[in-house]
């Protein structure tokens, strides 16, 4: 006797979940539950541990929340954050364009890759705090030096991810397109560039974090506005609650930017033609 069709998988509520969607849903909820419980435990420890007294370097959680509340210095926070975001985004835009252009060129040419890649690697090995005084000398004390520092810091991850994506393009497809008299521009547009979406966005996620670090590092070296400046002022005046409040704002902004980057990558991939 031929066996009948297998019944669909069912969730806890008895509803059909084709393809085991119930187990996936349970895993998602379990992952978020563990994250929320861990966060709650850490925040509880932060509040209850004996910190926040004279000479302590860690303020109480309620003091940080008060600095983030309606009575906090939000005009100072937002003004400094706006300056840092301008520096970070402007430098990231320059690093992104330069990284993609040079990444494509190095990925297509082994000769250029052997000649110029070691210098890009050497630039990445230098920490931003070592380059910041040089950029101040070159571009002055304004935002230009921070933008240049951010561009130098964010160039390498995008360049490497782009170069790797180009170098890993299927050579058989390129040979077939060449055999059908496709031009270099057509090969790039139809074959190479569609395969660079995931590598470029992977490098962009890293570069977003580096853009903030480089901008704040430059502000700590020499600046008169920005997040690095107010962090230095709060530390000098021993206003640790406000300093930690600014750090928490930076964490939230970084998470939001990472989320926006992933949403943008998903949107681009969904709109790309599938072969």
ZADO-1210 file (C-alpha; in nm, 4 decimals, padded with zeros to 6 digits):
<atoms>
<atom x="00.0000" y="00.0000" z="00.0000" code="UNK" pos="1"/>
<atom x="00.1294" y="00.3421" z="-00.0943" code="UNK" pos="2"/>
<atom x="00.1672" y="00.5641" z="00.2136" code="UNK" pos="3"/>
<atom x="-00.0526" y="00.8719" z="00.2225" code="UNK" pos="4"/>
<atom x="00.0801" y="01.2297" z="00.2329" code="UNK" pos="5"/>
<atom x="00.2521" y="01.3361" z="00.5504" code="UNK" pos="6"/>
<atom x="00.0558" y="01.5807" z="00.7646" code="UNK" pos="7"/>
<atom x="00.1979" y="01.9336" z="00.7863" code="UNK" pos="8"/>
<atom x="00.3972" y="02.0316" z="01.0914" code="UNK" pos="9"/>
<atom x="00.1961" y="02.2048" z="01.3580" code="UNK" pos="10"/>
<atom x="00.2888" y="02.4609" z="01.6160" code="UNK" pos="11"/>
<atom x="00.1942" y="02.4647" z="01.9804" code="UNK" pos="12"/>
<atom x="-00.1412" y="02.6194" z="01.9072" code="UNK" pos="13"/>
<atom x="-00.2228" y="02.3381" z="01.6613" code="UNK" pos="14"/>
<atom x="-00.1943" y="02.5548" z="01.3489" code="UNK" pos="15"/>
<atom x="-00.0175" y="02.4207" z="01.0434" code="UNK" pos="16"/>
<atom x="00.3377" y="02.5458" z="00.9971" code="UNK" pos="17"/>
<atom x="00.4840" y="02.4145" z="00.6691" code="UNK" pos="18"/>
<atom x="00.8552" y="02.3546" z="00.6631" code="UNK" pos="19"/>
<atom x="00.9038" y="02.3548" z="01.0401" code="UNK" pos="20"/>
<atom x="00.8284" y="02.7236" z="01.0878" code="UNK" pos="21"/>
<atom x="00.7172" y="02.6539" z="01.4438" code="UNK" pos="22"/>
<atom x="01.0627" y="02.5410" z="01.5480" code="UNK" pos="23"/>
<atom x="01.2175" y="02.8455" z="01.3802" code="UNK" pos="24"/>
<atom x="00.9759" y="03.0730" z="01.5647" code="UNK" pos="25"/>
<atom x="01.0614" y="02.9080" z="01.8963" code="UNK" pos="26"/>
<atom x="01.4328" y="02.9533" z="01.8318" code="UNK" pos="27"/>
<atom x="01.3838" y="03.3220" z="01.7496" code="UNK" pos="28"/>
<atom x="01.1815" y="03.3835" z="02.0648" code="UNK" pos="29"/>
<atom x="01.4336" y="03.1878" z="02.2707" code="UNK" pos="30"/>
<atom x="01.7224" y="03.3947" z="02.1343" code="UNK" pos="31"/>
<atom x="01.5471" y="03.7236" z="02.2092" code="UNK" pos="32"/>
<atom x="01.4409" y="03.5963" z="02.5503" code="UNK" pos="33"/>
<atom x="01.7985" y="03.5065" z="02.6451" code="UNK" pos="34"/>
<atom x="01.9166" y="03.8496" z="02.5266" code="UNK" pos="35"/>
<atom x="01.6516" y="04.0342" z="02.7290" code="UNK" pos="36"/>
<atom x="01.7171" y="03.8285" z="03.0424" code="UNK" pos="37"/>
<atom x="02.0925" y="03.8812" z="03.0137" code="UNK" pos="38"/>
<atom x="02.0434" y="04.2556" z="02.9652" code="UNK" pos="39"/>
<atom x="01.8119" y="04.2752" z="03.2668" code="UNK" pos="40"/>
<atom x="02.0637" y="04.0889" z="03.4848" code="UNK" pos="41"/>
<atom x="02.3498" y="04.3164" z="03.3781" code="UNK" pos="42"/>
<atom x="02.1447" y="04.6306" z="03.4436" code="UNK" pos="43"/>
<atom x="02.0381" y="04.4978" z="03.7845" code="UNK" pos="44"/>
<atom x="02.4001" y="04.4235" z="03.8757" code="UNK" pos="45"/>
<atom x="02.4992" y="04.7711" z="03.7582" code="UNK" pos="46"/>
<atom x="02.2439" y="04.9299" z="03.9886" code="UNK" pos="47"/>
<atom x="02.2933" y="04.7103" z="04.2941" code="UNK" pos="48"/>
<atom x="02.6700" y="04.6646" z="04.3028" code="UNK" pos="49"/>
<atom x="02.8533" y="04.9036" z="04.5379" code="UNK" pos="50"/>
<atom x="02.9543" y="05.1678" z="04.2852" code="UNK" pos="51"/>
<atom x="02.8931" y="05.5365" z="04.2446" code="UNK" pos="52"/>
<atom x="03.0585" y="05.6437" z="04.5689" code="UNK" pos="53"/>
<atom x="03.3435" y="05.8923" z="04.6119" code="UNK" pos="54"/>
<atom x="03.6353" y="05.8001" z="04.3919" code="UNK" pos="55"/>
<atom x="03.4334" y="05.5480" z="04.1932" code="UNK" pos="56"/>
<atom x="03.4798" y="05.5332" z="03.8183" code="UNK" pos="57"/>
<atom x="03.1360" y="05.3807" z="03.7511" code="UNK" pos="58"/>
<atom x="02.8211" y="05.5835" z="03.8214" code="UNK" pos="59"/>
<atom x="02.4949" y="05.4258" z="03.9330" code="UNK" pos="60"/>
<atom x="02.2491" y="05.3230" z="03.6646" code="UNK" pos="61"/>
<atom x="01.9805" y="05.5551" z="03.7992" code="UNK" pos="62"/>
<atom x="02.2222" y="05.8502" z="03.7750" code="UNK" pos="63"/>
<atom x="02.2921" y="05.7675" z="03.4088" code="UNK" pos="64"/>
<atom x="01.9190" y="05.7322" z="03.3379" code="UNK" pos="65"/>
<atom x="01.8609" y="06.0684" z="03.5053" code="UNK" pos="66"/>
<atom x="02.1234" y="06.2201" z="03.2746" code="UNK" pos="67"/>
<atom x="01.9304" y="06.0691" z="02.9840" code="UNK" pos="68"/>
<atom x="01.5945" y="06.1921" z="03.1100" code="UNK" pos="69"/>
<atom x="01.4107" y="06.5174" z="03.0436" code="UNK" pos="70"/>
<atom x="01.6484" y="06.6991" z="03.2782" code="UNK" pos="71"/>
<atom x="01.9560" y="06.5852" z="03.0869" code="UNK" pos="72"/>
<atom x="02.1725" y="06.8133" z="02.8769" code="UNK" pos="73"/>
<atom x="02.0114" y="06.7056" z="02.5514" code="UNK" pos="74"/>
<atom x="02.0958" y="07.0284" z="02.3735" code="UNK" pos="75"/>
<atom x="02.4641" y="06.9579" z="02.4395" code="UNK" pos="76"/>
<atom x="02.4303" y="06.5896" z="02.3477" code="UNK" pos="77"/>
<atom x="02.2517" y="06.6504" z="02.0181" code="UNK" pos="78"/>
<atom x="02.4738" y="06.9401" z="01.9114" code="UNK" pos="79"/>
<atom x="02.7867" y="06.7324" z="01.9698" code="UNK" pos="80"/>
<atom x="02.6328" y="06.4260" z="01.8055" code="UNK" pos="81"/>
<atom x="02.5373" y="06.6267" z="01.4971" code="UNK" pos="82"/>
<atom x="02.8973" y="06.7457" z="01.4529" code="UNK" pos="83"/>
<atom x="03.0350" y="06.3939" z="01.4912" code="UNK" pos="84"/>
<atom x="02.7765" y="06.2479" z="01.2523" code="UNK" pos="85"/>
<atom x="02.8646" y="06.5058" z="00.9876" code="UNK" pos="86"/>
<atom x="03.2334" y="06.4208" z="01.0184" code="UNK" pos="87"/>
<atom x="03.1678" y="06.0455" z="01.0217" code="UNK" pos="88"/>
<atom x="02.9267" y="06.0403" z="00.7262" code="UNK" pos="89"/>
<atom x="03.1330" y="06.2770" z="00.5109" code="UNK" pos="90"/>
<atom x="03.4503" y="06.0764" z="00.5700" code="UNK" pos="91"/>
<atom x="03.2632" y="05.7493" z="00.5225" code="UNK" pos="92"/>
<atom x="03.1269" y="05.8682" z="00.1880" code="UNK" pos="93"/>
<atom x="03.4787" y="05.9515" z="00.0672" code="UNK" pos="94"/>
<atom x="03.6184" y="05.6225" z="00.1972" code="UNK" pos="95"/>
<atom x="03.3288" y="05.4296" z="00.0431" code="UNK" pos="96"/>
<atom x="03.3683" y="05.5753" z="-00.3061" code="UNK" pos="97"/>
<atom x="03.7470" y="05.5424" z="-00.2998" code="UNK" pos="98"/>
<atom x="03.7280" y="05.1896" z="-00.1578" code="UNK" pos="99"/>
<atom x="03.4854" y="05.0684" z="-00.4242" code="UNK" pos="100"/>
<atom x="03.6772" y="05.2292" z="-00.7127" code="UNK" pos="101"/>
<atom x="04.0186" y="05.1059" z="-00.6033" code="UNK" pos="102"/>
<atom x="03.8743" y="04.7707" z="-00.4976" code="UNK" pos="103"/>
<atom x="03.7385" y="04.7108" z="-00.8472" code="UNK" pos="104"/>
<atom x="04.0665" y="04.8159" z="-01.0061" code="UNK" pos="105"/>
<atom x="04.2793" y="04.5984" z="-00.7770" code="UNK" pos="106"/>
<atom x="04.0399" y="04.3049" z="-00.8081" code="UNK" pos="107"/>
<atom x="04.0558" y="04.3137" z="-01.1879" code="UNK" pos="108"/>
<atom x="04.4303" y="04.3585" z="-01.2156" code="UNK" pos="109"/>
<atom x="04.6704" y="04.1224" z="-01.0353" code="UNK" pos="110"/>
<atom x="04.9564" y="04.3582" z="-01.1254" code="UNK" pos="111"/>
<atom x="04.7939" y="04.6548" z="-00.9486" code="UNK" pos="112"/>
<atom x="04.6972" y="04.4307" z="-00.6593" code="UNK" pos="113"/>
<atom x="05.0555" y="04.3212" z="-00.6030" code="UNK" pos="114"/>
<atom x="05.1815" y="04.6785" z="-00.6368" code="UNK" pos="115"/>
<atom x="04.9344" y="04.8793" z="-00.4277" code="UNK" pos="116"/>
<atom x="04.7677" y="04.6399" z="-00.1829" code="UNK" pos="117"/>
<atom x="05.0666" y="04.6305" z="00.0585" code="UNK" pos="118"/>
<atom x="05.0438" y="05.0097" z="00.0961" code="UNK" pos="119"/>
<atom x="04.6718" y="04.9898" z="00.1742" code="UNK" pos="120"/>
<atom x="04.7491" y="04.7200" z="00.4300" code="UNK" pos="121"/>
<atom x="05.0175" y="04.9381" z="00.5868" code="UNK" pos="122"/>
<atom x="04.7709" y="05.2279" z="00.6098" code="UNK" pos="123"/>
<atom x="04.5213" y="05.0056" z="00.7909" code="UNK" pos="124"/>
<atom x="04.7890" y="04.8943" z="01.0378" code="UNK" pos="125"/>
<atom x="04.8281" y="05.2524" z="01.1604" code="UNK" pos="126"/>
<atom x="04.5827" y="05.3375" z="01.4408" code="UNK" pos="127"/>
<atom x="04.3686" y="05.6527" z="01.3974" code="UNK" pos="128"/>
<atom x="04.5193" y="05.8107" z="01.7081" code="UNK" pos="129"/>
<atom x="04.8624" y="05.7995" z="01.5402" code="UNK" pos="130"/>
<atom x="04.7320" y="05.9552" z="01.2180" code="UNK" pos="131"/>
<atom x="04.5198" y="06.2243" z="01.3854" code="UNK" pos="132"/>
<atom x="04.8061" y="06.4735" z="01.4518" code="UNK" pos="133"/>
<atom x="04.9219" y="06.4401" z="01.0909" code="UNK" pos="134"/>
<atom x="04.5741" y="06.5179" z="00.9557" code="UNK" pos="135"/>
<atom x="04.5499" y="06.8155" z="01.1912" code="UNK" pos="136"/>
<atom x="04.8746" y="06.9507" z="01.0460" code="UNK" pos="137"/>
<atom x="04.7528" y="06.8908" z="00.6914" code="UNK" pos="138"/>
<atom x="04.3929" y="07.0128" z="00.7196" code="UNK" pos="139"/>
<atom x="04.3842" y="07.2278" z="01.0339" code="UNK" pos="140"/>
<atom x="04.1720" y="07.2148" z="01.3472" code="UNK" pos="141"/>
<atom x="03.8305" y="07.2142" z="01.1751" code="UNK" pos="142"/>
<atom x="03.6118" y="06.9304" z="01.0595" code="UNK" pos="143"/>
<atom x="03.8275" y="06.8752" z="00.7507" code="UNK" pos="144"/>
<atom x="04.0958" y="06.6917" z="00.9477" code="UNK" pos="145"/>
<atom x="03.8361" y="06.4617" z="01.1082" code="UNK" pos="146"/>
<atom x="03.6754" y="06.3909" z="00.7716" code="UNK" pos="147"/>
<atom x="04.0141" y="06.2996" z="00.6255" code="UNK" pos="148"/>
<atom x="04.0914" y="06.0755" z="00.9223" code="UNK" pos="149"/>
<atom x="03.7567" y="05.8971" z="00.8873" code="UNK" pos="150"/>
<atom x="03.8110" y="05.8493" z="00.5140" code="UNK" pos="151"/>
<atom x="04.1513" y="05.6914" z="00.5760" code="UNK" pos="152"/>
<atom x="04.0116" y="05.4635" z="00.8486" code="UNK" pos="153"/>
<atom x="03.7092" y="05.3433" z="00.6489" code="UNK" pos="154"/>
<atom x="03.8825" y="05.2966" z="00.3146" code="UNK" pos="155"/>
<atom x="04.0481" y="04.9612" z="00.3844" code="UNK" pos="156"/>
<atom x="03.7488" y="04.7397" z="00.4822" code="UNK" pos="157"/>
<atom x="03.5494" y="04.8501" z="00.1783" code="UNK" pos="158"/>
<atom x="03.8513" y="04.8174" z="-00.0506" code="UNK" pos="159"/>
<atom x="03.9292" y="04.4643" z="00.0692" code="UNK" pos="160"/>
<atom x="03.5692" y="04.3430" z="00.0512" code="UNK" pos="161"/>
<atom x="03.5249" y="04.4911" z="-00.2981" code="UNK" pos="162"/>
<atom x="03.8561" y="04.3564" z="-00.4222" code="UNK" pos="163"/>
<atom x="03.7767" y="04.0092" z="-00.2870" code="UNK" pos="164"/>
<atom x="03.4326" y="04.0108" z="-00.4474" code="UNK" pos="165"/>
<atom x="03.5751" y="04.1087" z="-00.7861" code="UNK" pos="166"/>
<atom x="03.8562" y="03.8527" z="-00.7662" code="UNK" pos="167"/>
<atom x="03.6073" y="03.5752" z="-00.6832" code="UNK" pos="168"/>
<atom x="03.3814" y="03.6477" z="-00.9803" code="UNK" pos="169"/>
<atom x="03.3234" y="03.3346" z="-01.1905" code="UNK" pos="170"/>
<atom x="03.5837" y="03.3534" z="-01.4700" code="UNK" pos="171"/>
<atom x="03.3750" y="03.1242" z="-01.6920" code="UNK" pos="172"/>
<atom x="03.0959" y="03.3820" z="-01.7097" code="UNK" pos="173"/>
<atom x="03.3462" y="03.6549" z="-01.7975" code="UNK" pos="174"/>
<atom x="03.4981" y="03.4381" z="-02.0712" code="UNK" pos="175"/>
<atom x="03.1546" y="03.3622" z="-02.2146" code="UNK" pos="176"/>
<atom x="03.0598" y="03.7310" z="-02.2132" code="UNK" pos="177"/>
<atom x="03.3894" y="03.8171" z="-02.3812" code="UNK" pos="178"/>
<atom x="03.3291" y="03.5497" z="-02.6441" code="UNK" pos="179"/>
<atom x="02.9975" y="03.7170" z="-02.7249" code="UNK" pos="180"/>
<atom x="03.1795" y="04.0503" z="-02.7762" code="UNK" pos="181"/>
<atom x="03.0651" y="04.2091" z="-02.4489" code="UNK" pos="182"/>
<atom x="03.2482" y="04.5282" z="-02.3599" code="UNK" pos="183"/>
<atom x="03.4330" y="04.5874" z="-02.0334" code="UNK" pos="184"/>
<atom x="03.1555" y="04.8168" z="-01.9125" code="UNK" pos="185"/>
<atom x="02.8921" y="04.5550" z="-01.9913" code="UNK" pos="186"/>
<atom x="03.0845" y="04.2840" z="-01.8066" code="UNK" pos="187"/>
<atom x="03.1151" y="04.5053" z="-01.5024" code="UNK" pos="188"/>
<atom x="02.7497" y="04.6081" z="-01.5070" code="UNK" pos="189"/>
<atom x="02.5998" y="04.2656" z="-01.5765" code="UNK" pos="190"/>
<atom x="02.8393" y="04.0245" z="-01.4055" code="UNK" pos="191"/>
<atom x="03.0814" y="04.1881" z="-01.1631" code="UNK" pos="192"/>
<atom x="02.8750" y="04.4586" z="-00.9926" code="UNK" pos="193"/>
<atom x="02.5708" y="04.2397" z="-00.9020" code="UNK" pos="194"/>
<atom x="02.8037" y="04.0061" z="-00.7136" code="UNK" pos="195"/>
<atom x="02.9508" y="04.2907" z="-00.5088" code="UNK" pos="196"/>
<atom x="02.6377" y="04.3791" z="-00.3111" code="UNK" pos="197"/>
<atom x="02.7006" y="04.1418" z="-00.0200" code="UNK" pos="198"/>
<atom x="03.0801" y="04.2045" z="00.0058" code="UNK" pos="199"/>
<atom x="03.0413" y="04.5822" z="-00.0143" code="UNK" pos="200"/>
<atom x="02.7716" y="04.5915" z="00.2522" code="UNK" pos="201"/>
<atom x="02.9821" y="04.3653" z="00.4745" code="UNK" pos="202"/>
<atom x="03.2693" y="04.6108" z="00.4506" code="UNK" pos="203"/>
<atom x="03.0287" y="04.8998" z="00.5025" code="UNK" pos="204"/>
<atom x="02.9050" y="04.7567" z="00.8337" code="UNK" pos="205"/>
<atom x="03.2630" y="04.7509" z="00.9617" code="UNK" pos="206"/>
<atom x="03.3404" y="05.0952" z="00.8227" code="UNK" pos="207"/>
<atom x="03.0401" y="05.2539" z="00.9968" code="UNK" pos="208"/>
<atom x="03.1837" y="05.1562" z="01.3346" code="UNK" pos="209"/>
<atom x="03.5300" y="05.2741" z="01.2322" code="UNK" pos="210"/>
<atom x="03.3905" y="05.6080" z="01.1145" code="UNK" pos="211"/>
<atom x="03.2638" y="05.6886" z="01.4649" code="UNK" pos="212"/>
<atom x="03.5864" y="05.5735" z="01.6283" code="UNK" pos="213"/>
<atom x="03.8013" y="05.7795" z="01.3912" code="UNK" pos="214"/>
<atom x="03.5845" y="06.0923" z="01.4221" code="UNK" pos="215"/>
<atom x="03.5826" y="06.0802" z="01.8028" code="UNK" pos="216"/>
<atom x="03.9568" y="06.0064" z="01.8100" code="UNK" pos="217"/>
<atom x="04.0230" y="06.3125" z="01.5981" code="UNK" pos="218"/>
<atom x="03.8034" y="06.5237" z="01.8257" code="UNK" pos="219"/>
<atom x="03.9922" y="06.4021" z="02.1311" code="UNK" pos="220"/>
<atom x="04.3209" y="06.5096" z="01.9744" code="UNK" pos="221"/>
<atom x="04.2150" y="06.8562" z="01.8652" code="UNK" pos="222"/>
<atom x="03.8663" y="06.9999" z="01.8178" code="UNK" pos="223"/>
<atom x="03.6259" y="07.2537" z="01.9597" code="UNK" pos="224"/>
<atom x="03.3017" y="07.0631" z="01.8963" code="UNK" pos="225"/>
<atom x="03.1765" y="06.7067" z="01.8795" code="UNK" pos="226"/>
<atom x="03.1236" y="06.4019" z="02.0984" code="UNK" pos="227"/>
<atom x="03.4930" y="06.3659" z="02.1731" code="UNK" pos="228"/>
<atom x="03.5036" y="06.7197" z="02.3109" code="UNK" pos="229"/>
<atom x="03.2137" y="06.6777" z="02.5523" code="UNK" pos="230"/>
<atom x="03.3465" y="06.3390" z="02.6634" code="UNK" pos="231"/>
<atom x="03.6769" y="06.5057" z="02.7494" code="UNK" pos="232"/>
<atom x="03.4976" y="06.7876" z="02.9341" code="UNK" pos="233"/>
<atom x="03.2806" y="06.5473" z="03.1340" code="UNK" pos="234"/>
<atom x="03.5810" y="06.3351" z="03.2242" code="UNK" pos="235"/>
<atom x="03.7821" y="06.6397" z="03.3307" code="UNK" pos="236"/>
<atom x="03.4966" y="06.7648" z="03.5495" code="UNK" pos="237"/>
<atom x="03.4330" y="06.4114" z="03.6829" code="UNK" pos="238"/>
<atom x="03.0740" y="06.4120" z="03.5549" code="UNK" pos="239"/>
<atom x="03.0651" y="06.0400" z="03.4967" code="UNK" pos="240"/>
<atom x="02.6865" y="06.0100" z="03.4708" code="UNK" pos="241"/>
<atom x="02.6776" y="06.2467" z="03.1729" code="UNK" pos="242"/>
<atom x="02.9803" y="06.0742" z="03.0197" code="UNK" pos="243"/>
<atom x="02.8135" y="05.7333" z="03.0381" code="UNK" pos="244"/>
<atom x="02.4908" y="05.8850" z="02.9047" code="UNK" pos="245"/>
<atom x="02.6780" y="06.0013" z="02.5937" code="UNK" pos="246"/>
<atom x="02.8323" y="05.6559" z="02.5553" code="UNK" pos="247"/>
<atom x="02.4873" y="05.4940" z="02.5728" code="UNK" pos="248"/>
<atom x="02.3611" y="05.7346" z="02.3058" code="UNK" pos="249"/>
<atom x="02.6520" y="05.6316" z="02.0843" code="UNK" pos="250"/>
<atom x="02.5646" y="05.2642" z="02.1345" code="UNK" pos="251"/>
<atom x="02.2032" y="05.3248" z="02.0315" code="UNK" pos="252"/>
<atom x="02.3074" y="05.5270" z="01.7263" code="UNK" pos="253"/>
<atom x="02.5546" y="05.2570" z="01.6226" code="UNK" pos="254"/>
<atom x="02.2917" y="04.9828" z="01.6531" code="UNK" pos="255"/>
<atom x="02.0424" y="05.1866" z="01.4512" code="UNK" pos="256"/>
<atom x="02.2953" y="05.2486" z="01.1753" code="UNK" pos="257"/>
<atom x="02.3840" y="04.8781" z="01.1633" code="UNK" pos="258"/>
<atom x="02.0130" y="04.7943" z="01.1377" code="UNK" pos="259"/>
<atom x="01.9613" y="05.0472" z="00.8576" code="UNK" pos="260"/>
<atom x="02.2599" y="04.9002" z="00.6709" code="UNK" pos="261"/>
<atom x="02.1188" y="04.5482" z="00.6910" code="UNK" pos="262"/>
<atom x="01.7742" y="04.6650" z="00.5783" code="UNK" pos="263"/>
<atom x="01.9322" y="04.8479" z="00.2845" code="UNK" pos="264"/>
<atom x="02.1307" y="04.5387" z="00.1863" code="UNK" pos="265"/>
<atom x="01.8178" y="04.3243" z="00.1962" code="UNK" pos="266"/>
<atom x="01.6253" y="04.5790" z="-00.0102" code="UNK" pos="267"/>
<atom x="01.8995" y="04.5950" z="-00.2735" code="UNK" pos="268"/>
<atom x="01.9211" y="04.2163" z="-00.2957" code="UNK" pos="269"/>
<atom x="01.5442" y="04.1835" z="-00.3354" code="UNK" pos="270"/>
<atom x="01.5408" y="04.4326" z="-00.6227" code="UNK" pos="271"/>
<atom x="01.8262" y="04.2712" z="-00.8105" code="UNK" pos="272"/>
<atom x="01.7303" y="04.0548" z="-01.1094" code="UNK" pos="273"/>
<atom x="01.7690" y="03.6819" z="-01.0420" code="UNK" pos="274"/>
<atom x="01.9094" y="03.4674" z="-01.3124" code="UNK" pos="275"/>
</atoms>
